[in-house]
Amino acid sequence: AQSVTQPDIHITVSEGASLELRCNYSYGATPYLFWYVQSPGQGLQLLLKYFSGDTLVQGIKGFEAEFKRSQSSFNLRKPSVHWSDAAEYFCAVGANQAGTALIFGKGTTLSVSS
Amino acid sequence: GAVVSQHPSWVICKSGTSVKIECRSLDFQATTMFWYRQFPKQSLMLMATSNEGSKATYEQGVEKDKFLINHASLTLSTLTVTSAHPEDSSFYICSARAPGTGVGDTQYFGPGTRLTVL
């Protein structure tokens, strides 16, 4: 069955420190992978996505993610966290057919300390 | 970028009443819209897929007679929670997919609607 696991429910990082949010997926075919961020009162915003090609994907707001097929992982990273990055982060996997919905992980809450 | 709005952003209703939530794509036409439900500290769970002009496809375990979905135009989908009960209280989120953007294309999400049933 298709699934997405985000092992860390809550992470606290000091402002300026590096960040890595973990995501593991289970999918039978070639996955389409996404990272979304959800801030209070805001809709989910797409940070980045991976379909094929270069396994290191650059996104908005200085985020990047690396697809590792051998580990079934798609971890999100940022070299220096800002206080405004505090939010809920969701990893999602999509099927390769157009128009299908996404399967989301349970999310990781990021807190940023000063 | 593409914008999806939802109305209302929050609603409180009495048990037994029906509530309608609107999802609009503001600057693009969406042939497909999705409705998700999110419980506190939980993931988004897909409820149904809505294609313009046809009946919605519901996920297993979602009562189609309770959660009525109408996708009457390329910019509007509505979710009506009929005879709402306290257990229906949740955060409902819609997303829209623009046509012609290819396989695995981006879904644009609305800000969500908080429903509280007393």
Interface residues (C-beta under 8 A of the other chain):
Chain A: V4 I9 Y32 Y36 G41 Q42 G43 L44 Q45 L46 K49 F51 F90 G94 N96 Q97 A98 G99 T100 A101 L102 I103 F104 G105 K106 G107
Chain B: V4 S9 T31 T32 F34 Y36 K41 Q42 S43 L44 L46 T49 N51 I93 S95 R97 G102 V103 G104 D105 T106 Q107 Y108 F109 G110 P111 G112
